[in-house]
Amino acid sequence: MANRLVIIGGDGAGMSAASQAKRRNPTLRVRAFEKGPVTSYSA
């Protein structure tokens, strides 16, 4: 079973954490949740 990471919040900090985690472990399954209509793609 693959390791999984859940990110709560799709702002800059959440997406930065997700991209950093994927850089450190490319096989990591990352899921991000954001309650608002806008997600940051600047990470």
N, CA, C and O atoms as a GROMACS GRO file, in nm:
protein
  172
    1MET      N    1   0.084  -0.117   0.000
    1MET     CA    2   0.000   0.000   0.000
    1MET      C    3   0.089   0.124   0.000
    1MET      O    4   0.184   0.134   0.078
    2ALA      N    5   0.057   0.219  -0.087
    2ALA     CA    6   0.136   0.340  -0.099
    2ALA      C    7   0.109   0.434   0.018
    2ALA      O    8   0.000   0.435   0.076
    3ASN      N    9   0.210   0.513   0.052
    3ASN     CA   10   0.191   0.616   0.154
    3ASN      C   11   0.102   0.726   0.098
    3ASN      O   12   0.108   0.758  -0.021
    4ARG      N   13   0.020   0.783   0.185
    4ARG     CA   14  -0.072   0.888   0.144
    4ARG      C   15  -0.057   1.010   0.233
    4ARG      O   16  -0.022   0.999   0.350
    5LEU      N   17  -0.084   1.126   0.175
    5LEU     CA   18  -0.078   1.252   0.247
    5LEU      C   19  -0.201   1.332   0.210
    5LEU      O   20  -0.234   1.347   0.092
    6VAL      N   21  -0.270   1.385   0.311
    6VAL     CA   22  -0.386   1.471   0.289
    6VAL      C   23  -0.348   1.612   0.329
    6VAL      O   24  -0.299   1.636   0.439
    7ILE      N   25  -0.372   1.706   0.238
    7ILE     CA   26  -0.347   1.848   0.263
    7ILE      C   27  -0.482   1.916   0.280
    7ILE      O   28  -0.569   1.905   0.194
    8ILE      N   29  -0.499   1.986   0.391
    8ILE     CA   30  -0.620   2.062   0.415
    8ILE      C   31  -0.588   2.209   0.387
    8ILE      O   32  -0.512   2.272   0.460
    9GLY      N   33  -0.647   2.261   0.283
    9GLY     CA   34  -0.623   2.401   0.244
    9GLY      C   35  -0.546   2.409   0.114
    9GLY      O   36  -0.433   2.360   0.105
   10GLY      N   37  -0.605   2.470   0.014
   10GLY     CA   38  -0.542   2.478  -0.117
   10GLY      C   39  -0.476   2.612  -0.143
   10GLY      O   40  -0.460   2.652  -0.259
   11ASP      N   41  -0.438   2.682  -0.038
   11ASP     CA   42  -0.369   2.810  -0.058
   11ASP      C   43  -0.221   2.784  -0.086
   11ASP      O   44  -0.181   2.669  -0.106
   12GLY      N   45  -0.142   2.888  -0.089
   12GLY     CA   46   0.000   2.874  -0.122
   12GLY      C   47   0.075   2.779  -0.029
   12GLY      O   48   0.157   2.700  -0.075
   13ALA      N   49   0.048   2.787   0.100
   13ALA     CA   50   0.118   2.701   0.196
   13ALA      C   51   0.082   2.554   0.177
   13ALA      O   52   0.169   2.467   0.184
   14GLY      N   53  -0.045   2.526   0.153
   14GLY     CA   54  -0.088   2.388   0.133
   14GLY      C   55  -0.028   2.327   0.008
   14GLY      O   56   0.018   2.212   0.011
   15MET      N   57  -0.028   2.403  -0.101
   15MET     CA   58   0.027   2.352  -0.227
   15MET      C   59   0.179   2.342  -0.220
   15MET      O   60   0.238   2.254  -0.283
   16SER      N   61   0.241   2.431  -0.145
   16SER     CA   62   0.385   2.423  -0.127
   16SER      C   63   0.422   2.297  -0.049
   16SER      O   64   0.519   2.229  -0.083
   17ALA      N   65   0.346   2.266   0.054
   17ALA     CA   66   0.369   2.143   0.131
   17ALA      C   67   0.350   2.020   0.044
   17ALA      O   68   0.426   1.924   0.054
   18ALA      N   69   0.247   2.022  -0.040
   18ALA     CA   70   0.221   1.907  -0.128
   18ALA      C   71   0.334   1.888  -0.228
   18ALA      O   72   0.379   1.775  -0.250
   19SER      N   73   0.381   1.996  -0.290
   19SER     CA   74   0.488   1.982  -0.389
   19SER      C   75   0.620   1.941  -0.324
   19SER      O   76   0.696   1.864  -0.382
   20GLN      N   77   0.647   1.992  -0.205
   20GLN     CA   78   0.770   1.952  -0.133
   20GLN      C   79   0.765   1.804  -0.096
   20GLN      O   80   0.866   1.733  -0.108
   21ALA      N   81   0.650   1.757  -0.053
   21ALA     CA   82   0.635   1.616  -0.017
   21ALA      C   83   0.655   1.526  -0.140
   21ALA      O   84   0.718   1.421  -0.131
   22LYS      N   85   0.600   1.568  -0.256
   22LYS     CA   86   0.615   1.489  -0.379
   22LYS      C   87   0.761   1.490  -0.427
   22LYS      O   88   0.808   1.391  -0.483
   23ARG      N   89   0.831   1.601  -0.406
   23ARG     CA   90   0.973   1.604  -0.445
   23ARG      C   91   1.054   1.507  -0.360
   23ARG      O   92   1.145   1.441  -0.410
   24ARG      N   93   1.021   1.499  -0.234
   24ARG     CA   94   1.096   1.410  -0.143
   24ARG      C   95   1.060   1.263  -0.163
   24ARG      O   96   1.144   1.175  -0.145
   25ASN      N   97   0.934   1.238  -0.200
   25ASN     CA   98   0.888   1.100  -0.220
   25ASN      C   99   0.794   1.096  -0.340
   25ASN      O  100   0.674   1.114  -0.324
   26PRO      N  101   0.846   1.072  -0.461
   26PRO     CA  102   0.764   1.075  -0.582
   26PRO      C  103   0.650   0.971  -0.584
   26PRO      O  104   0.555   0.988  -0.660
   27THR      N  105   0.659   0.867  -0.505
   27THR     CA  106   0.553   0.766  -0.504
   27THR      C  107   0.441   0.800  -0.407
   27THR      O  108   0.342   0.727  -0.400
   28LEU      N  109   0.455   0.908  -0.334
   28LEU     CA  110   0.355   0.950  -0.237
   28LEU      C  111   0.226   0.990  -0.308
   28LEU      O  112   0.229   1.060  -0.409
   29ARG      N  113   0.113   0.945  -0.254
   29ARG     CA  114  -0.017   0.985  -0.308
   29ARG      C  115  -0.067   1.104  -0.227
   29ARG      O  116  -0.091   1.093  -0.107
   30VAL      N  117  -0.083   1.219  -0.294
   30VAL     CA  118  -0.121   1.344  -0.228
   30VAL      C  119  -0.262   1.383  -0.271
   30VAL      O  120  -0.295   1.381  -0.389
   31ARG      N  121  -0.344   1.420  -0.174
   31ARG     CA  122  -0.479   1.469  -0.200
   31ARG      C  123  -0.495   1.599  -0.125
   31ARG      O  124  -0.469   1.606  -0.005
   32ALA      N  125  -0.538   1.704  -0.195
   32ALA     CA  126  -0.557   1.835  -0.133
   32ALA      C  127  -0.705   1.870  -0.134
   32ALA      O  128  -0.775   1.847  -0.233
   33PHE      N  129  -0.752   1.926  -0.024
   33PHE     CA  130  -0.891   1.969  -0.012
   33PHE      C  131  -0.896   2.118   0.014
   33PHE      O  132  -0.822   2.170   0.098
   34GLU      N  133  -0.983   2.188  -0.057
   34GLU     CA  134  -1.001   2.331  -0.042
   34GLU      C  135  -1.151   2.360  -0.044
   34GLU      O  136  -1.222   2.314  -0.134
   35LYS      N  137  -1.200   2.434   0.054
   35LYS     CA  138  -1.344   2.461   0.061
   35LYS      C  139  -1.387   2.573  -0.031
   35LYS      O  140  -1.504   2.580  -0.069
   36GLY      N  141  -1.296   2.661  -0.068
   36GLY     CA  142  -1.330   2.774  -0.153
   36GLY      C  143  -1.320   2.739  -0.300
   36GLY      O  144  -1.279   2.629  -0.334
   37PRO      N  145  -1.357   2.832  -0.389
   37PRO     CA  146  -1.357   2.806  -0.532
   37PRO      C  147  -1.219   2.820  -0.598
   37PRO      O  148  -1.204   2.785  -0.715
   38VAL      N  149  -1.119   2.871  -0.526
   38VAL     CA  150  -0.988   2.898  -0.586
   38VAL      C  151  -0.880   2.815  -0.520
   38VAL      O  152  -0.871   2.808  -0.397
   39THR      N  153  -0.796   2.752  -0.602
   39THR     CA  154  -0.680   2.676  -0.554
   39THR      C  155  -0.555   2.743  -0.608
   39THR      O  156  -0.552   2.785  -0.723
   40SER      N  157  -0.452   2.753  -0.525
   40SER     CA  158  -0.326   2.813  -0.566
   40SER      C  159  -0.245   2.714  -0.649
   40SER      O  160  -0.228   2.599  -0.610
   41TYR      N  161  -0.194   2.762  -0.762
   41TYR     CA  162  -0.106   2.680  -0.846
   41TYR      C  163   0.034   2.739  -0.852
   41TYR      O  164   0.112   2.703  -0.940
   42SER      N  165   0.066   2.828  -0.760
   42SER     CA  166   0.195   2.897  -0.765
   42SER      C  167   0.305   2.830  -0.687
   42SER      O  168   0.416   2.883  -0.680
   43ALA      N  169   0.279   2.715  -0.629
   43ALA     CA  170   0.378   2.649  -0.544
   43ALA      C  171   0.491   2.591  -0.623
   43ALA      O  172   0.583   2.532  -0.566
   0.00000   0.00000   0.00000
